[in-house]
Amino acid sequence: MGRTEELAEELRTRLGVAEVIGLRRLSGGASRETWSFDVPGAELILRRDPPGAPKGGMTRERALLEAAAKAGVPVPRVVDGDHDSIVMERLAGETIPRRILRDDAYAAVRPELAAQCGEVLAALHRIPIDDVPGLEQADQVAQFRELLDTLGEPHPTFELAFRWLEDSRPAPGDLVVVHGDFRNGNLIIGPEGIRAVLDWELAHAGDPMEDLGWLCVKSWRFGAAPPVGGFGTYDQLVDAYEAAGGGPVDRGALRWWETLGTLKWGIMCIMQTVTHTSGAVRSVELAAIGRRVCEVEWDLLALLP
């Protein structure tokens, strides 16, 4: 019996159904496996830790999804879960950014998406931290400084960015649940707008401006001009966030977090390269992402005063 057949049998037993139809692994997702399948009367998704991964992360992700739903964040409904996997409903819609930004099907809603992101983030940042035990909190400047040092590559632009970030820290905001990867590409979009927020594995406790700044990182515009996800303006995002009950947004702090997010993505690109060149995972995709480091350096130079 192959792995897919074994997993189908496990799901039949777990969900108490007679058959599991069309079980297939979806592409994407470096840290979690995602499988699509149907059972009588329902279309579902399985999210699971890959074999050999530390256990327990999916328990937290389930708690995040359930707490987010209570706070009014659009998320898939959780059907079942254990320590290393979650079964949730499968929602229709688009996640591929280039289609969201260019296809005629989304032309009418594109001007509304930045404001919808602001509203969703305001709800997300109201999730009670106590509802999700075990959320980590870290100084990301120090964390990524150490990470870059371990990679052993000189990048003067990154050094300039670190210096500016360390010298220009804004006052810390309220401690909230931060999604950690809220961006175009991790949202299910329909013709009416945002249907769900996906990929919660990087969630942690932190400053709410981290999520807003990450959404504005240039790489997540996918070649489009508008600064928020490629589909909207800073004013649309901030005005909607504040109107929906999010805290007041200091534009200087937002730019600081956008700059940090840009730097973080540049370092992540180096990590992708090293994963390929070290032979740990030979992948054209990883190598191609690594080549984007110079683009991120250009973006940082444009952001730095």
Secondary structure, 3 states (H helix, E strand, C coil): CCHHHHHHHHHHHHHCCCCCEEEEECCCCCCCEEEEEEECCEEEEEEECCCCCCCCHHHHHHHHHHHHHHHCCCCCCEEEEECCEEEEECCCCECCHHHHHHCHHHCCCHHHHHHHHHHHHHHHCCCCHHHCCCCCCCCHHHHHHHHHHHHCCCCHHHHHHHHHHHHCCCCCCCCEEECCCCCCCCEEEECCEEEEECCCCCCEEECCHHHHHHHCCHHHHCCCCCCECCCECHHHHHHHHHHCCCCCCCHHHHHHHHHHHHHHHHHHHHHHHHHHHCCCCCCHHHHHHHCCHHHHHHHHHHHCC
